[in-house]
Amino acid sequence: MKNLVKTLLTTHPNIGFSIARLTLGIVIFPHGAQKLLGLFGGYGYSATMESFTTQMGLPSAVALSIIMIEFFGSISLVLGIFSRFWALSLTGMFIGIIFTTQLEHGFFMNWFGNQTGEGYEYSLLVIGLALSILLNGSGKCSIDSLISKKQLS
């Protein structure tokens, strides 16, 4: 058990990793809040689930996972708790997004509305930040750091 705690919670004490974690959590949160709560002009849980399962053909478990990862994962990242788990979840999710919806549209986002969909440049930025967190942990200012200090001392 102690090794599992050490693996999940031990973090590199660099403020830069805290900045990466906070940036990722803050950027992802509105997307999760749109999908789960209907905030920021979103459709809320029911409509998002229907869209994912009916229009996009995703299994309900995948649709639910996307909503939960974006909402609860972003909050957890901002707080710095179980950040490696959420970073891994976001990495997997965004790799899936690239291969299911973005790859065919090329690299660039649809800044000018002249493409039929979004490219994958945003997803690569998310994956890069998430991998930094996955490899280095939550950073200096995090709940993970506080827990690991107490558990491992």
C-alpha positions as CSV (number, residue, x, y, z in Angstrom):
1,M,0.0,0.0,0.0
2,K,2.8,2.4,0.9
3,N,4.4,1.9,-2.6
4,L,1.1,2.6,-4.3
5,V,0.7,5.9,-2.3
6,K,4.3,6.8,-3.1
7,T,3.8,6.1,-6.8
8,L,0.5,8.1,-7.1
9,L,1.2,11.0,-4.7
10,T,4.9,11.7,-4.7
11,T,5.6,14.8,-6.7
12,H,8.5,16.8,-8.0
13,P,8.7,19.9,-5.7
14,N,8.9,22.3,-8.6
15,I,6.4,25.2,-9.0
16,G,6.4,24.7,-12.7
17,F,4.6,21.5,-12.4
18,S,2.0,23.2,-10.3
19,I,1.6,25.8,-13.0
20,A,1.1,23.0,-15.6
21,R,-1.5,21.2,-13.4
22,L,-3.4,24.4,-12.7
23,T,-3.4,25.5,-16.3
24,L,-4.7,22.1,-17.5
25,G,-7.4,22.0,-14.8
26,I,-8.6,25.5,-15.4
27,V,-8.7,25.1,-19.2
28,I,-10.6,21.7,-19.0
29,F,-13.1,22.7,-16.3
30,P,-15.5,24.8,-18.5
31,H,-15.7,21.9,-20.9
32,G,-16.7,19.5,-18.2
33,A,-19.1,22.1,-16.6
34,Q,-20.8,22.5,-20.0
35,K,-21.3,18.8,-20.4
36,L,-22.4,17.9,-16.8
37,L,-24.1,21.1,-15.6
38,G,-25.0,23.0,-18.7
39,L,-22.8,26.0,-17.6
40,F,-20.9,28.2,-20.0
41,G,-23.5,27.7,-22.8
42,G,-23.4,23.9,-22.6
43,Y,-26.3,21.5,-23.0
44,G,-26.0,19.6,-19.6
45,Y,-25.8,16.0,-18.8
46,S,-28.8,14.5,-20.6
47,A,-28.3,16.3,-23.9
48,T,-24.6,15.6,-23.9
49,M,-25.1,11.9,-23.2
50,E,-27.7,11.8,-26.0
51,S,-25.4,13.6,-28.4
52,F,-22.4,11.4,-27.6
53,T,-24.4,8.1,-27.8
54,T,-26.9,8.9,-30.6
55,Q,-25.1,11.3,-32.9
56,M,-21.5,10.2,-32.3
57,G,-22.3,6.6,-31.7
58,L,-20.1,6.3,-28.5
59,P,-21.0,3.6,-26.0
60,S,-22.7,5.1,-22.9
61,A,-19.8,4.1,-20.7
62,V,-17.4,6.1,-22.9
63,A,-19.7,9.1,-23.0
64,L,-20.1,9.1,-19.2
65,S,-16.3,8.7,-18.8
66,I,-15.7,11.8,-20.9
67,I,-18.1,13.9,-18.8
68,M,-16.6,12.6,-15.5
69,I,-13.0,13.0,-16.6
70,E,-13.5,16.6,-17.8
71,F,-15.6,17.7,-14.8
72,F,-14.1,15.8,-11.8
73,G,-10.7,15.5,-13.3
74,S,-10.4,19.2,-13.8
75,I,-11.4,20.0,-10.3
76,S,-9.0,17.4,-8.9
77,L,-6.2,18.8,-11.0
78,V,-6.8,22.3,-9.7
79,L,-6.7,21.0,-6.2
80,G,-3.8,18.8,-7.0
81,I,-5.3,15.5,-5.8
82,F,-4.6,12.2,-7.6
83,S,-3.2,14.3,-10.5
84,R,-1.3,11.5,-12.1
85,F,-4.5,9.5,-12.4
86,W,-6.4,12.4,-14.0
87,A,-3.5,13.3,-16.2
88,L,-3.4,9.7,-17.5
89,S,-7.2,9.8,-18.0
90,L,-7.0,13.0,-20.0
91,T,-4.2,11.7,-22.1
92,G,-6.2,8.7,-23.1
93,M,-9.3,10.7,-23.7
94,F,-7.6,13.2,-25.9
95,I,-5.7,10.5,-27.9
96,G,-9.2,9.0,-28.5
97,I,-10.5,12.4,-29.6
98,I,-7.7,12.9,-32.1
99,F,-8.3,9.5,-33.7
100,T,-12.1,9.6,-33.7
101,T,-12.9,13.2,-34.6
102,Q,-9.8,15.4,-35.4
103,L,-7.3,13.5,-37.4
104,E,-9.2,13.8,-40.7
105,H,-9.2,17.6,-40.3
106,G,-5.5,18.0,-40.0
107,F,-3.3,19.8,-37.5
108,F,-4.9,23.3,-37.2
109,M,-7.9,24.2,-35.2
110,N,-10.9,25.6,-37.2
111,W,-10.1,29.3,-36.4
112,F,-11.8,30.7,-39.4
113,G,-14.7,28.2,-39.8
114,N,-13.4,27.1,-43.2
115,Q,-13.0,23.4,-42.2
116,T,-15.7,20.8,-41.5
117,G,-14.2,20.1,-38.0
118,E,-11.4,20.9,-35.6
119,G,-7.8,19.9,-36.1
120,Y,-5.8,18.3,-33.3
121,E,-3.4,21.1,-32.2
122,Y,-5.4,21.8,-29.0
123,S,-5.5,18.1,-28.1
124,L,-1.7,17.9,-28.5
125,L,-1.3,20.8,-26.0
126,V,-3.6,19.1,-23.5
127,I,-1.7,15.8,-24.0
128,G,1.7,17.6,-23.5
129,L,0.6,19.2,-20.2
130,A,-1.0,16.0,-19.0
131,L,2.2,14.0,-19.7
132,S,4.2,16.5,-17.8
133,I,1.9,16.0,-14.8
134,L,1.9,12.2,-15.3
135,L,5.7,12.1,-15.2
136,N,6.4,14.6,-12.5
137,G,3.3,14.7,-10.3
138,S,1.3,17.6,-9.0
139,G,4.1,20.0,-8.2
140,K,4.9,21.9,-5.0
141,C,1.5,23.4,-4.2
142,S,-0.9,20.4,-4.2
143,I,-2.9,18.1,-1.9
144,D,-0.9,15.2,-3.3
145,S,2.3,16.8,-1.9
146,L,0.7,17.3,1.5
147,I,-0.6,13.7,1.7
148,S,2.6,12.1,0.4
149,K,4.7,14.0,3.0
150,K,2.4,12.7,5.8
151,Q,2.1,9.2,4.5
152,L,5.8,8.7,3.7
153,S,7.2,10.2,6.8
